[in-house]
Amino acid sequence: MKQPSGVTNIASAVALVATFACGGSERSAQEGATPASVARSSSGQINGAGATFPYPIYSKWFEEYRKVHPDVQINYQSIGSGGGIRQITNQTVAFGATDGPMTDEQLKAAPGPILHLPTVLGADVPVYNVPGVAADLKFTGPLLADIFLGKIKKWNDPAIARLNAGVSLPNTEIAVVHRADGSGTTYIWVDYLSKVSPEWKSKVGVSTSVNWPVGVGGKGNEGVSGVVQQTPGAIGYVELIYALQNKIAFGVVQNKAGEFVKASEASVTAAAAAAAEQMPDDFRVSITDAAGPGAYPISSFTWMLFYEDPKDKREAKILVDFMKWALTDGQKFAGQLGYAPLPESVVRRELTALERIKT
C-alpha cells in the first residue's frame, strides 16, 4: 500500500505509540474515568485527557518538549473526545482535547470560558478487511452512508462494484465497526456523512456519540482497528495513523470536486486551505466535504481545550509556553506521524489567542 506523502517515519511512530501506551493507552483508559484516574499530581506533573485521534502526535510532543524542559512532565490519557470534554468541564484535568468542537450548550455548562486551540490536521479513513482484495477500494460519501445505515449488506453489491471495476469483490457480508465511546473521530465521520447524505442527517445526525443503525463497537481508534483486523468482511473508520501503523487497507474517497482522493498530508492540507481564510474567532470550524481540487473530504482540525481563567496559574503558564512551542517548533513532527501542519495564518491567530489565558 502506498503511504501518504510526508509519512516517512511510520516505524518510529508505531514504537512511540507503544512506548506511551503504558501511561495513556486508550485500552487501559476509560472514557468515563473517575477524576482520580486523571487527577492532577502534586509532583509537578500536568495531566490532560481526551481525543484518541491526535494521541500519537501529542505523545511525541510531550516527549520532545520534556527534552528542552526536563522539569516539566505532561501526561495525556487517550479516552475519547467525549471523555475529554467531560474532564475539562469537571476541572479534573489541566486541559482537554477533542476532534469535535464543544457545542454552545457544552460551553455554557462549563464553569468558565473555554478556549479551543487547533493543534494539527488529520483525516478519518475507511478501513476494511475484504478477503482476497488487495486493491485500494473507491468510495463515495453516499455509498459510505448507505453502508453505515445498513442498506448495503454485501461487498459485491452493485453500488460498490460499479465504483471498483476490475476488482473481484466477494459475496461476503459487510460487518460495520464503529466507535463504542464518545469520540471526535466519530464526530468527524458523521459530520461528513451528514453533509453528503440527507438520510443520514435526518436519521442519525452529528455528535461525538450517535445511535448507530448497524454494527459493533470498538473502544477508541485502537479498538476499531483491532476489530476490523480480526473480522473478515469488516469496514470501520479510524484516524489515518492508526490505519498506517496497523497496516490496514483503507480506501480512497470521492471529494466535492469529483476526484477520488487518498488521505495524505497534501490532501488534508488542501482541505484546510479554504477554512484557514474563514476561520471564526473561536476556532470552531468544520472542514469535512471541503471544496477545491486535491482535498481529502474527511479531514478535520483537532483541538486542545483550556480555561481562559484557570485555577492553577502555574500550570497555565507552563501550558501556554508548551502551546507556543507546539504551534511553532512542534509542527515539524506532523508529517512524520500522518498529520498535516497548521496553516501559518491559523498559527498566527492562535498565538494571539493564547494571550487570553490568565497566568
TITORNU-515441 format. One record per residue: x, y, z of N, C-alpha, C in turn; residue number from 1; residue in three letters. Coordinates in steps of 0.05 Angstrom, whole numbers, plus 5000, padded with zeros to 4 digits. Each point is the difference from the previous one (the first is absolute). Layout:
<pazas>
   n_xx   n_yy   n_zz   ca_xx   ca_yy   ca_zz   c_xx   c_yy   c_zz   num   residuo
      X      Y      Z       X       Y       Z      X      Y      Z   NUM       ALA
...
</pazas>
This chain:
<pazas>
   n_xx   n_yy   n_zz   ca_xx   ca_yy   ca_zz   c_xx   c_yy   c_zz   num   residuo
   5017   4976   5000    4983    5024    5000   5018   5025   5000     1       MET
   4994   5018   4983    5016    5024    4998   4994   5018   5024     2       LYS
   5022   5010   5013    4996    5017    5023   4996   5029   4991     3       GLN
   4984   5015   5016    4996    5028    4993   5025   5016   5000     4       PRO
   5001   5021   4985    5023    5018    4999   5006   5010   5027     5       SER
   5026   5001   5007    5008    5011    5025   5002   4980   5022     6       GLY
   4988   4976   4997    5000    4980    5021   5026   4984   4997     7       VAL
   5021   5009   5011    5026    4988    4995   5011   4985   5024     8       THR
   4986   5001   5022    5011    4988    5024   4979   4984   5015     9       ASN
   4985   4983   4985    4978    4986    5013   5010   4980   5020    10       ILE
   5023   4987   4995    5010    4981    5019   5005   5013   5027    11       ALA
   5012   5024   5000    5005    5013    5026   4974   5009   5012    12       SER
   4980   5007   4983    4974    5008    5011   4987   4977   5015    13       ALA
   5002   4976   4988    4989    4976    5014   5014   4996   5026    14       VAL
   5027   5002   5000    5015    4996    5024   4992   5020   5021    15       ALA
   4996   5025   4991    4993    5021    5019   4973   4995   5013    16       LEU
   4980   4992   4984    4974    4994    5011   5002   4977   5020    17       VAL
   5016   4980   4993    5003    4977    5018   5013   5009   5026    18       ALA
   5021   5018   4998    5014    5009    5024   4981   5014   5019    19       THR
   4983   5017   4989    4983    5016    5017   4974   4985   5008    20       PHE
   4996   4977   4988    4975    4986    5006   4997   4993   5029    21       ALA
   5022   4995   5014    4998    4992    5028   4991   5023   5017    22       CYS
   5004   5025   4991    4992    5022    5016   4974   5012   4992    23       GLY
   4992   4997   4974    4976    5014    4992   4984   4985   4980    24       GLY
   5004   4974   4997    4986    4985    4979   4970   5001   5004    25       SER
   4986   5003   4977    4971    4999    5002   4990   4972   5007    26       GLU
   5017   4980   4998    4991    4973    5008   4996   4999   5030    27       ARG
   5018   5015   5015    4999    4999    5029   4983   5022   5011    28       SER
   4997   5022   4984    4984    5023    5010   4971   4995   4995    29       ALA
   4983   5010   5017    4972    4998    4997   4989   5028   4995    30       GLN
   4982   5002   4980    4990    5026    4993   4986   5013   5024    31       GLU
   4986   4985   5015    4987    5011    5024   5017   4997   5024    32       GLY
   5026   5003   4997    5019    4996    5023   4993   5018   5023    33       ALA
   5005   4990   5024    4995    5016    5024   5021   5022   5001    34       THR
   4994   5022   5013    5019    5022    5002   5027   4991   5010    35       PRO
   5001   4980   5018    5025    4991    5011   5019   4989   4979    36       ALA
   4989   4989   4978    5017    4988    4980   5014   5020   4983    37       SER
   4990   5025   4999    5013    5021    4985   5005   5024   5017    38       VAL
   4999   4997   5026    5003    5023    5018   5027   5012   4998    39       ALA
   5002   5025   5007    5026    5014    4999   5018   4990   5022    40       ARG
   5025   4998   4993    5020    4990    5019   5012   5023   5015    41       SER
   5009   4995   5024    5014    5021    5015   5030   5000   4996    42       SER
   5009   4982   4981    5029    4997    4996   5010   5014   4975    43       SER
   4986   5021   4991    5010    5014    4977   4990   4990   4974    44       GLY
   4983   4980   5000    4989    4989    4975   4975   5016   4993    45       GLN
   4995   5002   4974    4976    5013    4990   4985   4979   4983    46       ILE
   4974   4997   5006    4985    4979    4987   4977   5011   4982    47       ASN
   4997   4986   4978    4978    5006    4982   4988   4974   4990    48       GLY
   4977   5003   4987    4986    4976    4990   4982   5007   4977    49       ALA
   4994   4980   4983    4981    5005    4978   5005   4983   4976    50       GLY
   4999   5013   4977    4998    4987    4974   5022   4980   4995    51       ALA
   4993   4977   4987    5019    4980    4991   5013   5008   4973    52       THR
   4985   5015   4985    5008    5009    4973   5029   5011   5000    53       PHE
   5006   5019   5018    5027    5013    5000   5020   4987   5019    54       PRO
   4992   4978   5013    5017    4988    5020   5029   4995   4992    55       TYR
   5005   4989   4976    5028    4996    4992   5017   5025   5000    56       PRO
   4989   5022   4989    5016    5024    4998   5002   5014   5027    57       ILE
   4979   4999   5016    5002    5012    5027   5021   4986   5016    58       TYR
   5001   4974   4999    5021    4985    5014   5027   5008   4991    59       SER
   5004   5003   4974    5025    5009    4989   5007   5028   5010    60       LYS
   4981   5018   4999    5005    5027    5010   5008   5001   5029    61       TRP
   4986   4986   5017    5007    5000    5029   5028   4989   5004    62       PHE
   5007   4980   4985    5027    4988    5002   5021   5021   4991    63       GLU
   4996   5013   4978    5019    5019    4989   5002   5025   5018    64       GLU
   4977   5009   5010    5000    5024    5016   5016   4995   5026    65       TYR
   4998   4976   5011    5014    4994    5025   5030   4999   4996    66       ARG
   5009   4995   4975    5029    5001    4995   5011   5027   5004    67       LYS
   4984   5021   4994    5010    5028    5004   4990   5012   5026    68       VAL
   4981   4986   5013    4989    5009    5026   4999   4975   5018    69       HIS
   5022   4990   5010    5001    4975    5015   4984   5000   5026    70       PRO
   4994   5024   5009    4984    5002    5025   4970   4999   4996    71       ASP
   4992   4998   4974    4971    5000    4994   4992   4972   4989    72       VAL
   4980   4988   5013    4990    4975    4990   4970   5003   4994    73       GLN
   4992   4998   4975    4972    5002    4992   4990   4972   4993    74       ILE
   4980   4991   5014    4988    4974    4995   4973   5003   4986    75       ASN
   4994   4981   4982    4976    5001    4985   4987   4973   4998    76       TYR
   4974   4999   5008    4985    4975    4998   4981   5002   4976    77       GLN
   5003   4980   4982    4985    4999    4976   4973   4985   5005    78       SER
   4980   5016   5008    4975    4988    5010   4976   5007   4982    79       ILE
   5005   5014   4978    4979    5008    4982   4992   5029   5005    80       GLY
   4990   5013   4979    4993    5028    5002   4978   5006   5020    81       SER
   4980   4981   5001    4978    5004    5020   5011   5000   5028    82       GLY
   5019   4982   5006    5012    5000    5027   5017   5025   5005    83       GLY
   5014   5009   4979    5016    5024    5003   4983   5025   5007    84       GLY
   4977   5002   4986    4982    5022    5005   4989   4999   5029    85       ILE
   4993   4976   5008    4989    4997    5028   5022   5007   5020    86       ARG
   5024   4990   4996    5021    5005    5019   5008   5029   5003    87       GLN
   5001   5014   4977    5006    5029    5002   4977   5015   5012    88       ILE
   4975   4992   4994    4977    5013    5012   5000   4996   5030    89       THR
   5007   4976   5009    5001    4994    5029   5026   5011   5013    90       ASN
   5018   5011   4985    5025    5011    5010   5018   4980   5014    91       GLN
   4999   4975   4990    5017    4979    5012   5025   4996   4983    92       THR
   5004   5016   4979    5024    5000    4984   5008   5029   4995    93       VAL
   5025   5004   4993    5009    5027    4994   4992   5008   4971    94       ALA
   4997   4980   4983    4991    5006    4972   4985   4976   4990    95       PHE
   4982   5005   4981    4985    4979    4987   5008   5000   4971    96       GLY
   4990   4980   4985    5006    4998    4971   4976   4988   4986    97       ALA
   4993   5010   4977    4977    4990    4985   5004   5005   4970    98       THR
   4987   4982   4985    5000    5003    4971   4974   5012   4990    99       ASP
   4980   5000   5018    4974    5013    4994   4997   5024   5018   100       GLY
   4998   5024   4990    4999    5024    5017   4977   4997   5021   101       PRO
   5004   5011   5023    4978    5001    5020   4977   5015   4989   102       MET
   4976   4991   5006    4976    5014    4992   4995   5025   5017   103       THR
   4983   5018   4992    4993    5023    5016   4990   4991   5027   104       ASP
   4984   4979   5001    4989    4990    5025   5022   4990   5018   105       GLU
   5019   4986   4989    5022    4990    5016   5017   5022   5011   106       GLN
   5004   5021   4984    5016    5022    5009   4986   5015   5023   107       LEU
   4973   5002   4998    4985    5013    5021   5001   4984   5026   108       LYS
   5002   4974   4998    5001    4983    5024   5026   5001   5015   109       ALA
   5021   5010   4987    5026    5002    5013   5000   5023   5019   110       ALA
   5017   4998   5022    5000    5021    5021   5014   5025   4991   111       PRO
   5012   5001   4976    5013    5024    4991   5005   4998   4970   112       GLY
   5007   5022   4987    5005    4999    4971   5023   4981   4993   113       PRO
   4995   4984   4979    5020    4981    4990   5009   5008   4973   114       ILE
   5026   4999   4996    5013    5007    4974   5006   4975   4984   115       LEU
   4991   4999   4975    5007    4979    4981   5025   5008   4984   116       HIS
   5021   4984   5001    5024    5006    4984   5006   4977   4982   117       LEU
   4997   5003   4973    5008    4979    4982   5030   4993   5003   118       PRO
   5006   4975   4998    5028    4991    5004   5013   4989   4974   119       THR
   4986   4983   4986    5009    4989    4974   4975   4994   4984   120       VAL
   5004   4990   4976    4979    4990    4983   5003   4970   4996   121       LEU
   4978   4986   4998    5001    4971    4996   4977   4992   4982   122       GLY
   4998   4973   4996    4979    4989    4983   4989   4974   5011   123       ALA
   4974   4997   4997    4987    4974    5004   5002   4984   4974   124       ASP
   5006   4975   5001    5000    4983    4976   4983   4976   5004   125       VAL
   4987   4991   4978    4985    4975    5001   5018   4976   4998   126       PRO
   5003   4985   5022    5017    4976    5000   4983   4975   4996   127       VAL
   5011   4980   4987    4984    4976    4994   5018   4975   4999   128       TYR
   4986   4978   5003    5013    4973    4999   4983   4983   4982   129       ASN
   5006   5001   4974    4985    4986    4980   5016   4977   4989   130       VAL
   4993   4975   5006    5016    4977    4991   5005   5000   4970   131       PRO
   5025   4997   4993    5008    4998    4972   5003   5027   4985   132       GLY
   4995   5022   5014    5002    5026    4987   5024   5016   5011   133       VAL
   5019   5005   4982    5024    5015    5008   4999   5029   4989   134       ALA
   4982   5006   4982    4998    5026    4987   4990   5021   5020   135       ALA
   5006   5025   4994    4988    5023    5015   4972   5004   4990   136       ASP
   4980   4993   5015    4972    5003    4992   4992   5029   4999   137       LEU
   4982   5006   4981    4989    5027    4997   4973   5001   5014   138       LYS
   4995   5023   5013    4974    5005    5013   4991   5028   4993   139       PHE
   4974   5004   4999    4989    5027    5000   4988   5005   5028   140       THR
   4994   5025   5006    4987    5005    5026   4973   4987   5003   141       GLY
   4982   5002   4980    4975    4987    5002   5002   4970   5003   142       PRO
   5020   4987   4987    5004    4972    5003   5008   4993   5029   143       LEU
   5019   5015   5011    5007    4994    5028   4976   5004   5019   144       LEU
   4984   5020   4995    4976    5004    5016   4981   4976   4999   145       ALA
   4996   4990   4976    4982    4978    4996   5011   4974   5013   146       ASP
   5027   4997   5000    5012    4977    5013   4995   5002   5030   147       ILE
   5005   5024   5012    4997    5003    5029   4971   5003   5008   148       PHE
   4982   5004   4982    4972    4999    5006   4989   4971   4998   149       LEU
   5017   4982   4990    4992    4972    4998   4984   4994   4975   150       GLY
   5000   5018   4981    4985    4996    4975   5015   4983   4980   151       LYS
   5026   5001   5001    5017    4984    4982   5013   4978   5018   152       ILE
   4995   4975   4994    5006    4979    5018   5022   4981   4991   153       LYS
   5007   5000   4974    5020    4982    4989   5022   5015   4985   154       LYS
   5024   4990   5001    5022    5013    4987   4998   5000   4969   155       TRP
   4985   4982   4989    4997    5000    4971   4974   5014   4991   156       ASN
   4989   5016   5018    4977    5016    4993   5006   5017   4975   157       ASP
   4981   5002   4981    5005    5016    4976   5010   5028   5005   158       PRO
   4991   5013   5021    5009    5027    5006   5030   5001   5005   159       ALA
   5011   4980   5013    5029    4999    5005   5014   4991   4975   160       ILE
   4989   4980   4986    5012    4989    4975   5003   5021   4978   161       ALA
   4980   5018   4998    5001    5020    4979   5024   5019   5003   162       ARG
   5006   5006   5025    5023    5018    5005   5027   4987   4998   163       LEU
   4999   4973   5001    5026    4985    5002   5001   4979   4978   164       ASN
   4997   5010   4975    5001    4982    4977   5027   4986   4999   165       ALA
   4999   4974   4994    5024    4984    4998   5009   4988   5026   166       GLY
   4987   5007   5022    5006    4988    5026   4981   4977   5005   167       VAL
   5010   4977   5007    4984    4976    5006   4990   5002   5029   168       SER
   4976   5009   5003    4988    5003    5027   4985   4975   5008   169       LEU
   5005   4991   5025    4988    4975    5009   4971   5004   5009   170       PRO
   4985   4979   5000    4972    5000    5010   5001   4997   5031   171       ASN
   5013   5019   5012    5004    4999    5029   4983   5021   5014   172       THR
   4989   4993   5023    4984    5019    5015   5018   5023   5010   173       GLU
   4990   5024   4999    5014    5023    5010   4995   5001   5031   174       ILE
   5021   5002   5015    4998    5003    5029   5009   5028   5007   175       ALA
   4982   5017   5008    5005    5028    5006   5012   5001   5029   176       VAL
   5022   5015   5002    5013    5005    5026   5001   5030   5006   177       VAL
   4991   5008   5023    5000    5028    5007   5011   5004   5028   178       HIS
   5002   5024   5009    5010    5006    5027   4979   4994   5020   179       ARG
   5008   4988   5023    4982    4995    5022   5000   5022   5020   180       ALA
   5020   5018   4999    5002    5022    5019   4994   5026   4986   181       ASP
   4996   5021   5017    4997    5027    4989   5026   5008   4987   182       GLY
   4998   5009   4975    5025    5002    4984   4999   5023   4980   183       SER
   5022   5015   4999    5002    5020    4980   5005   4988   4972   184       GLY
   5012   4976   5000    5003    4986    4974   4973   4994   4989   185       THR
   4981   4992   5017    4973    4996    4992   4987   5026   4990   186       THR
   5005   5021   5015    4988    5026    4993   5008   5008   4971   187       TYR
   5026   4996   4994    5009    5007    4973   4986   4983   4979   188       ILE
   4999   4974   5006    4987    4980    4982   4971   5007   4994   189       TRP
   4985   5004   5022    4971    5004    4996   4994   5029   4990   190       VAL
   5018   5019   5007    4997    5027    4989   5002   4998   4969   191       ASP
   5019   4985   4991    5003    4996    4970   4975   4986   4989   192       TYR
   4992   4978   5012    4977    4985    4989   4975   5017   5000   193       LEU
   4997   5017   5020    4976    5017    5000   5000   5021   4978   194       SER
   5024   5008   4991    5002    5019    4978   4994   4988   4973   195       LYS
   5005   4973   4997    4998    4988    4974   4975   4982   4998   196       VAL
   4986   4995   5022    4977    4982    5000   4977   5012   5017   197       SER
   4979   5011   4987    4978    5011    5015   4987   4979   5018   198       PRO
   5000   4974   4992    4989    4979    5016   5016   4996   5026   199       GLU
   5026   5001   4997    5017    4998    5024   4994   5023   5019   200       TRP
   4999   5024   4989    4996    5024    5016   4974   4999   5016   201       LYS
   4979   4990   4987    4973    4999    5013   4997   4977   5019   202       SER
   5013   4977   4994    4996    4976    5016   5021   4997   5023   203       LYS
   5024   5010   4995    5022    4996    5020   5011   5026   5010   204       VAL
   5007   5018   4982    5009    5026    5008   5030   5001   5007   205       GLY
   5007   5022   5014    5028    5006    5006   5004   5003   5030   206       VAL
   5019   4985   5011    5007    5002    5028   5026   4984   5004   207       SER
   5012   5002   5024    5023    4983    5006   4991   4972   5007   208       THR
   4974   4996   5005    4988    4974    5005   4973   4999   4988   209       SER
   4994   4981   4982    4974    4998    4987   4988   4972   5004   210       VAL
   4975   4998   4993    4986    4974    5000   5005   4987   4973   211       ASN
   5018   4981   5000    5008    4987    4975   4978   4981   4989   212       TRP
   4993   5003   4975    4980    4982    4989   5008   4971   4999   213       PRO
   5026   4995   4996    5011    4972    4998   5028   5000   5011   214       VAL
   5010   4976   5004    5029    4997    5006   5006   4994   5029   215       GLY
   5026   4996   5004    5011    4995    5027   5020   5022   5007   216       VAL
   5004   5004   5026    5017    5022    5009   5027   4990   5009   217       GLY
   5020   5018   4996    5027    4995    5010   5008   5025   5017   218       GLY
   5015   4995   5021    5009    5022    5017   5024   5014   4989   219       LYS
   4996   5025   4993    5022    5016    4989   5008   4992   4972   220       GLY
   5018   5016   4988    5010    4993    4974   5014   4973   5000   221       ASN
   5014   4994   5022    5013    4974    5002   4980   4978   4999   222       GLU
   4978   5003   5015    4980    4979    5001   4987   4995   4973   223       GLY
   4993   5021   4986    4988    4997    4973   5020   4987   4981   224       VAL
   5025   5008   5001    5021    4988    4984   5001   4970   5005   225       SER
   5000   4992   5025    5002    4972    5008   4977   4984   4990   226       GLY
   4975   5010   5003    4977    4985    4992   5000   4996   4969   227       VAL
   5007   5022   4985    5001    4997    4971   5021   4979   4992   228       VAL
   5023   5001   5012    5021    4980    4993   4991   4972   5006   229       GLN
   4984   4996   5020    4993    4973    5009   4974   4990   4986   230       GLN
   4987   5017   4985    4973    4993    4989   5000   5000   4970   231       THR
   5001   4978   4986    4997    5000    4971   4974   5013   4992   232       PRO
   5002   5018   4980    4976    5014    4991   4994   5026   5015   233       GLY
   5018   5007   5019    4995    5024    5016   5007   5026   4985   234       ALA
   4986   5021   5008    5007    5027    4992   4996   5018   5024   235       ILE
   5018   5019   5005    4998    5019    5022   5013   5026   4992   236       GLY
   5005   5017   5019    5013    5026    4995   5019   5006   5023   237       TYR
   5024   5009   4993    5020    5007    5020   5016   5024   4990   238       VAL
   5014   5012   5018    5019    5021    4992   5022   4988   4984   239       GLU
   5011   5014   4981    5019    4990    4980   5023   4985   5012   240       LEU
   5012   5010   5021    5024    4988    5011   4994   4972   5011   241       ILE
   4976   4995   5009    4993    4973    5010   4997   4980   4977   242       TYR
   4991   5009   4977    5000    4982    4977   5028   4994   4991   243       ALA
   5018   5020   5000    5027    4996    4991   5016   4982   5020   244       LEU
   4997   5006   5025    5017    4985    5019   4991   4971   5002   245       GLN
   4974   4995   4995    4990    4972    5001   4999   4987   4973   246       ASN
   5009   5014   4979    5002    4990    4973   4973   4989   4991   247       LYS
   4979   5016   5004    4973    4993    4992   4994   5014   4973   248       ILE
   4988   4986   4982    4992    5013    4974   4980   5022   5005   249       ALA
   5003   5022   4987    4980    5021    5002   4994   5012   4972   250       PHE
   4976   5010   4997    4990    5007    4974   5005   5029   4992   251       GLY
   4996   5005   4974    5000    5028    4990   4971   5009   4999   252       VAL
   4996   5026   5004    4973    5011    5003   4996   5023   4980   253       VAL
   4977   5000   4987    4995    5021    4980   4994   5026   5014   254       GLN
   5013   5021   4992    4996    5026    5012   4979   5017   4985   255       ASN
   4995   5024   5009    4979    5016    4989   5006   5007   4971   256       LYS
   5026   5001   4992    5007    5006    4973   4998   4975   4982   257       ALA
   4992   4977   5011    4997    4976    4984   5024   4983   4998   258       GLY
   5022   5007   5013    5025    4985    5000   5000   4978   5021   259       GLU
   5012   4978   4994    5004    4979    5021   5027   5005   5012   260       PHE
   5001   5007   5026    5024    5009    5013   5007   4982   5023   261       VAL
   5025   4994   5003    5010    4984    5023   5010   5020   5021   262       LYS
   4995   4993   5025    5009    5018    5022   5030   5002   5001   263       ALA
   5011   5024   5001    5028    5005    5002   5004   5028   5012   264       SER
   5025   5006   5006    5005    5027    5011   4991   5021   4980   265       GLU
   5006   4996   4974    4993    5020    4980   4970   5003   4996   266       ALA
   4986   4977   5000    4971    5002    4995   4985   5011   5025   267       SER
   5010   4995   5024    4988    5012    5024   5006   5030   5000   268       VAL
   5024   5008   4993    5007    5028    4999   4982   5015   4980   269       THR
   4995   4987   4977    4982    5012    4980   4972   5004   5011   270       ALA
   4991   4982   5016    4973    5003    5012   4999   5024   5019   271       ALA
   5023   5006   5013    5000    5022    5020   5004   5027   4987   272       ALA
   5008   5001   4975    5007    5025    4988   4978   5021   5001   273       ALA
   4976   4992   4992    4978    5019    5000   4991   5008   5028   274       ALA
   5000   4980   5018    4992    5005    5028   5018   5020   5014   275       ALA
   5026   4999   4993    5019    5018    5013   4993   5029   4995   276       ALA
   4989   5005   4977    4993    5028    4993   4974   5008   5014   277       GLU
   4984   4981   5008    4974    5007    5012   4998   4990   5029   278       GLN
   5023   4996   5013    5000    4990    5028   4986   5019   5019   279       MET
   4979   4991   5014    4987    5018    5019   5018   5006   5024   280       PRO
   4992   5021   5015    5017    5008    5022   5003   4979   5022   281       ASP
   4980   4983   5003    5002    4979    5020   5013   4974   4990   282       ASP
   5008   5000   4975    5015    4977    4988   4983   4975   4996   283       PHE
   4974   5002   5005    4983    4976    4996   4990   5000   4971   284       ARG
   5010   4982   4984    4993    4999    4972   5002   4971   4990   285       VAL
   4982   4994   4981    5001    4973    4987   5011   5003   4972   286       SER
   5018   4982   4993    5011    5000    4973   4995   4974   4985   287       ILE
   4981   4984   5010    4992    4976    4985   4986   5008   4975   288       THR
   5002   4983   4979    4988    5005    4974   5009   5027   4988   289       ASP
   5025   5006   5004    5011    5026    4991   5001   5002   4969   290       ALA
   4996   5024   4990    5002    5005    4972   5029   5002   4992   291       ALA
   5005   4998   4974    5027    5005    4990   5014   4975   4990   292       GLY
   5017   5002   4980    5014    4977    4989   5019   4988   5020   293       PRO
   5002   4974   5000    5019    4986    5017   4993   4998   5029   294       GLY
   4976   5010   5008    4993    5000    5028   4989   4972   5009   295       ALA
   5011   4990   5021    4989    4975    5011   4975   5007   5016   296       TYR
   4977   4987   4995    4975    5011    5011   4994   4994   5029   297       PRO
   5015   4981   5013    4994    4994    5028   5023   5009   5017   298       ILE
   5006   5026   4998    5022    5013    5014   4989   5017   5023   299       SER
   5018   5006   5019    4991    5016    5023   5024   5012   5015   300       SER
   4995   5023   5012    5017    5010    5021   4995   4983   5025   301       PHE
   5019   4999   5018    4995    4989    5027   5009   5022   5020   302       THR
   4986   5001   5023    5003    5023    5018   5009   4991   5028   303       TRP
   5016   5017   5013    5004    4999    5029   4982   5020   5013   304       MET
   4991   4994   5024    4981    5017    5014   5012   5011   5026   305       LEU
   4999   5026   5003    5011    5012    5024   4980   5020   5012   306       PHE
   5000   5002   5026    4985    5022    5013   5015   5026   4996   307       TYR
   4985   5021   4994    5012    5026    4997   5009   5011   5027   308       GLU
   4987   4993   5021    5008    5008    5027   5002   4975   5018   309       ASP
   5022   4985   4996    5003    4975    5015   5006   5004   5029   310       PRO
   4994   4980   5016    5005    5002    5029   5030   5000   5006   311       LYS
   5014   4982   4987    5029    4997    5005   5016   5016   4980   312       ASP
   5010   5023   5009    5014    5018    4982   5028   4989   4993   313       LYS
   5012   4984   5018    5026    4988    4994   4997   4982   4976   314       ARG
   4980   4982   5001    4995    4982    4978   4994   5016   4975   315       GLU
   4984   5020   5003    4991    5016    4976   5025   5012   4987   316       ALA
   5018   5011   5015    5024    5012    4988   5016   4980   4984   317       LYS
   5003   4976   5012    5015    4979    4986   4986   4992   4974   318       ILE
   4973   4997   5002    4985    4991    4976   5000   5021   4978   319       LEU
   5000   5025   5007    5001    5021    4980   5027   4999   4986   320       VAL
   5021   4996   5015    5027    4997    4988   5001   4975   4982   321       ASP
   4989   4978   5010    4999    4976    4984   4985   5004   4974   322       PHE
   4977   5014   5001    4985    5004    4975   5015   5018   4981   323       MET
   5015   5019   5009    5016    5017    4982   5020   4982   4986   324       LYS
   5012   4981   5014    5019    4982    4988   4986   4981   4980   325       TRP
   4977   4989   5009    4986    4981    4983   4990   5013   4974   326       ALA
   4992   5025   5001    4990    5014    4976   5022   5009   4981   327       LEU
   5025   4999   5010    5023    5009    4983   5019   4976   4995   328       THR
   5018   4996   5019    5019    4978    4996   4987   4973   4998   329       ASP
   4978   4996   5015    4987    4973    5001   4987   4992   4974   330       GLY
   4994   5019   4983    4986    4994    4975   5016   4983   4981   331       GLN
   5027   5000   5003    5017    4985    4982   4997   4970   5003   332       LYS
   4988   4991   5022    4996    4972    5005   4974   4989   4987   333       PHE
   4983   5018   4991    4973    4992    4990   5002   4980   4977   334       ALA
   5016   5006   4980    5001    4983    4976   5011   4972   5006   335       GLY
   5019   4999   5020    5012    4974    5007   4979   4981   5011   336       GLN
   4979   5011   5012    4980    4983    5014   4973   4999   4986   337       LEU
   4999   5008   4974    4975    4997    4985   4981   5023   5003   338       GLY
   5009   5023   5011    4983    5023    5002   5010   5022   4981   339       TYR
   4986   5022   4999    5008    5023    4984   5004   5024   5019   340       ALA
   5021   5016   4996    5004    5023    5017   4979   5021   4995   341       PRO
   4996   5018   5019    4981    5022    4998   5009   5021   4980   342       LEU
   4982   5012   4986    5007    5023    4983   5012   5022   5017   343       PRO
   5020   5014   4989    5013    5021    5015   4981   5022   5010   344       GLU
   4980   5006   4983    4981    5021    5008   4984   4992   5025   345       SER
   4994   4974   5003    4986    4991    5024   5019   5001   5024   346       VAL
   5025   4992   4996    5019    5001    5022   5003   5028   5011   347       VAL
   5001   5020   4982    5003    5028    5009   4977   5008   5018   348       ARG
   4976   4992   4991    4976    5008    5016   4999   4986   5027   349       ARG
   5010   4975   5000    5000    4985    5025   5020   5012   5020   350       GLU
   5023   5008   4990    5020    5011    5018   4988   5025   5014   351       LEU
   4984   5015   4985    4987    5024    5012   4979   4991   5020   352       THR
   4985   4979   4993    4978    4991    5018   5011   4989   5026   353       ALA
   5024   4990   5000    5012    4990    5025   5002   5021   5022   354       LEU
   5001   5025   4991    5001    5022    5019   4975   5002   5018   355       GLU
   4979   4987   4991    4975    5000    5016   5001   4982   5024   356       ARG
   5020   4982   5001    5002    4983    5023   5015   5014   5022   357       ILE
   4987   5003   5023    5012    5014    5023   5019   4983   5015   358       LYS
   5025   5009   5002    5021    4984    5014   5011   5015   5024   359       THR
</pazas>
